[in-house]
Every structure is written in C-alpha cells, then in structure tokens.
Amino acid sequence: MREIFNKNGYWAQWVLAGLALVALPFVFSSGASLTMMSLMGFAIIFSLSYNMLLGQTGILSFGHAVYYGMGGFMTAHALNVVGAGKLPIPLPLIPLVGGLAGLSFAFIFGWVSTKRAGTAFSMISLGIGELVAACSLILRSFFGGEGGVSTSRTSTLNFFGINFGPQIQVYYLIAAWCLLCMAAMYFFTRTPLGRMCNAVRDNPERTEFVGYNTQMVRFIAFCASGFFAGVAGGLSAIHYEIVTSSVIGAGPSGYVLLMSYIGGVGFFIGPIIGAVLMTALQISLSDYTGAWMLYVGLMFVMVVMFAPGGLAGLLLMHKPMVVNGTFSRLLPAYGLAFLPVLMVSVGGVLVVETCYHLLVKASEGTAMHVWWLNYDAKSPWAWSGILSLLLLGAVALRKVAPRVAEAFHDAQQLAMRKGSK
C-alpha cells in the first residue's frame, strides 16, 4: 500500500491539484466562470466513472446515465427530507446518498448485464437505459414526471455557518468531491483489482485460463463505476437544485461516451481533458450557434479517424520528444501545416453556419455575419469563396501531411536514441 502512494510522487501531484482547484476562483472570479468550473467538476467525475468501464475494463456501456440520474434523483429526495427536518445530515455528505444509489442500481443491473461482454453487454446496457428512461415518465411519484424533482440546497443544516447559497461555496464543495473522487479512482487503477480489469480488457480468455473470474471482475468494476457516477449525479442535483427525466435518457449516456473518447479512454487524464473541453464547448458554443452539437460530432469523427488515442494520447505522444529536447525539430513542419489547417477550419465553419442559417433560420433572411465577414447566404460568389477556401486548404494539408509525418518520425526516433543512453 505504501509503495502505491509513494510511487511517482502520488501525494505531491494531488496536493498540487488541490491547490490549483483552490486558486482557480481567484483567477476566474466571475459568476459564469464559477458555474462553468462547477459543471466541469461533476462532468470530470462522470467521465472518469465511465472510463472505469470502457478504458479500464474494456466494456462499452450505452446506459451509464442511469446511475448518474438515479444518484441525482435520490440526492434530490434526500435534500427534501433533510430540508423538512427529518434527517440531520449536512450538505457536504449528501453526495454520498447519490453514490450509494448509483452503487445499489449498479449492483442490481450489473449482476445481469456483466454476465455477457462485448456487443451483448452493450445491447443489454442500452435496453436497461431505455427501460429506466421509460419508467421515469410512468413512476411520477418518484421521478416527478416531466417537471422533475425540485429541491433546495440552502434548506439543509448549516456546515460551520456555510449555507451553500453563493456559487463560490457550491464550487468548493464540488471541487472537494471532484478531487476526492479523482484520487480514489486513480488509486483504483493502481490496485491489483485495477490491473486485473486491464487484463480482462486486453485478454479475457487468458485471464480465465489463469483462474480469474472475468464476470466477477467486470461486476466489481461496474459497481465501482456506478458509485462514482451516482456521486456525480448527486453533485449535479445540488448544483441545479432540480433533477428531470432528461438526465437518464440516451442523450447523457452518449454525451459521456463523447467526453471520454475525445479526451482519450486509454489514459487516466483523458476523460478529464474531455470533460473540461466538452463542458467549455457546450457553454461557449451554444451562446454563439445553434449548431454546436454538429461541431462536437465532427470533432468526435476527427478524433476517431486521426487520433484514436484521444487528445490525451496525442499530447502524450510528444512527451518523449519534449523530455529529450527533440520537439523543436517538429516546429517547422507544424508551422507549415498551420495555414492549411486554419483554412480547412474556417471553411468548414462557414459551410456549417451557412447551411444552418438557410435550413433553420431562413425566416430571418439571407444576410449573414460570421466573425468579421458579412455576406449573402445564397450568393454564388460567397459559396464559391467558401468552397474554394475549404478545398484549397484540404489540398494543401494533404501535400503537407507526409512532411509532418516524416518530421514526427525523425524526432521520435532521435528522442528514443537519446533516452536509451
């Protein structure tokens, strides 16, 4: 146990992470920033809990939002009971209710679904997710119907004089739980059970051959994942003070899949990057365009095609070159590719925004304003310019790509030779 904590400066990295979470409100002090960081907090827990299934154990779930949602609903009911004076529990401990709810439902559903792996498990998880989503509209006494369950976090017991009304207090509560859950899930990956999850992911047949029960390993990982998903749902209920049936459907289950995969399911830090990026994109892009989900979908397709390891994998590929001082050899090639990438990006955005305007906002006329550009959405000259920008950028990028790949290979080989000395 002591070796696990001492290895690679375990304590130091979490102390630094805690100090960063404490300092962030002093850097980003606006109400919108505090809200965004709070959303990032429980999104990180949710995506890391999903990564315990997909990244660690290799099982793809399409119904993970069930445990997130059930944790949220149980937390909302617990808050109402505490607010009525029937249960003396301070608010900082309430997310445990969500975690225990997620664990309980994961125990029930996981015992059935983890008996199968691969595609069969995915289909079972999808069926369970849709079953619970349908029940949320039928069992109105528990789920509250379409209006959901409302609650109030300020009606609970004061915690050392803190009533958790201001957003800054809610942020620190979510940040504390986020840090605690991240550390616990990271510790899980370093335990023998976490390593066994990796073995089940990589080669379940050989794992069974050496005497381990792969179904039990999947089941334990599933229950642990459900617990942390329930904690995330509980923090969401505390933040929003309302829980609706929308948190249980296929949408949130697909959203957490996007967060985890875009960030990188093969790395612990990957879902953290994905949760931060997706939350920032959802809040920032949704204020400027109604087609923001299309950009997220395009990003997911690009990651699957060109960076299967996710953004974390893409970043960590450069780590040996940075450590061994060969990263500078990549800069000329990256600089050469910058303009084609910019052209493709700008052209793609203009195509999406113009099509969205013509299909969805046709009643507002054809005049458009994107960044510094003013043009007519139906003008052939505008379309010719947009498509020319996009095609020229794509052709230039195709020409530059071999040079970038060659420069990356040379820098990587040089880094390996320096590292072996």
C-alpha positions, 0 to 999 in steps of 0.5 A: 500500500505504501509503495502505491502512494509513494510511487511517482510522487502520488501525494505531491501531484494531488496536493498540487491539484488541490491547490490549483482547484483552490486558486482557480476562483481567484483567477476566474472570479466571475459568476459564469466562470464559477458555474462553468468550473462547477459543471466541469467538476461533476462532468470530470467525475462522470467521465472518469466513472465511465472510463472505469468501464470502457478504458479500464475494463474494456466494456462499452456501456450505452446506459451509464446515465442511469446511475448518474440520474438515479444518484441525482434523483435520490440526492434530490429526495434526500435534500427534501427530507433533510430540508423538512427536518427529518434527517440531520445530515449536512450538505457536504455528505449528501453526495454520498446518498447519490453514490450509494444509489448509483452503487445499489442500481449498479449492483442490481443491473450489473449482476445481469448485464456483466454476465455477457461482454462485448456487443451483448453487454452493450445491447443489454446496457442500452435496453436497461437505459431505455427501460429506466428512461421509460419508467421515469415518465410512468413512476411520477411519484418518484421521478416527478414526471416531466417537471422533475424533482425540485429541491433546495440546497440552502434548506439543509443544516448549516456546515460551520455557518456555510449555507451553500447559497453563493456559487463560490461555496457550491464550487468548493464543495464540488471541487472537494468531491471532484478531487476526492473522487479523482484520487480514489479512482486513480488509486483504483487503477493502481490496485491489483483489482485495477490491473486485473480489469486491464487484463480482462480488457486486453485478454479475457480468455487468458485471464480465465485460463489463469483462474480469474473470474472475468464476470466477477471482475467486470461486476466489481468494476461496474459497481465501482463505476456506478458509485462514482457516477451516482456521486456525480449525479448527486453533485449535479442535483445540488448544483441545479437544485432540480433533477428531470427525466432528461438526465437518464435518457440516451442523450447523457449516456452518449454525451459521456461516451463523447467526453471520454473518447475525445479526451482519450479512454486509454489514459487516466487524464483523458476523460478529464481533458474531455470533460473540461473541453466538452463542458467549455464547448457546450457553454461557449458554443451554444451562446454563439450557434445553434449548431454546436452539437454538429461541431462536437460530432465532427470533432468526435469523427476527427478524433476517431479517424486521426487520433484514436488515442484521444487528445490525451494520447496525442499530447502524450505522444510528444512527451518523449520528444519534449523530455529529450529536447527533440520537439523543436525539430517538429516546429517547422513542419507544424508551422507549415501545416498551420495555414492549411489547417486554419483554412480547412477550419474556417471553411468548414465553419462557414459551410456549417453556419451557412447551411444552418442559417438557410435550413433553420433560420431562413425566416430571418433572411439571407444576410449573414455575419460570421466573425468579421465577414458579412455576406449573402447566404445564397450568393454564388460568389460567397459559396464559391469563396467558401468552397474554394477556401475549404478545398484549397486548404484540404489540398494543401494539408494533404501535400503537407501531411507526409512532411509532418509525418516524416518530421514526427518520425525523425524526432521520435526516433532521435528522442528514443536514441537519446533516452536509451543512453 
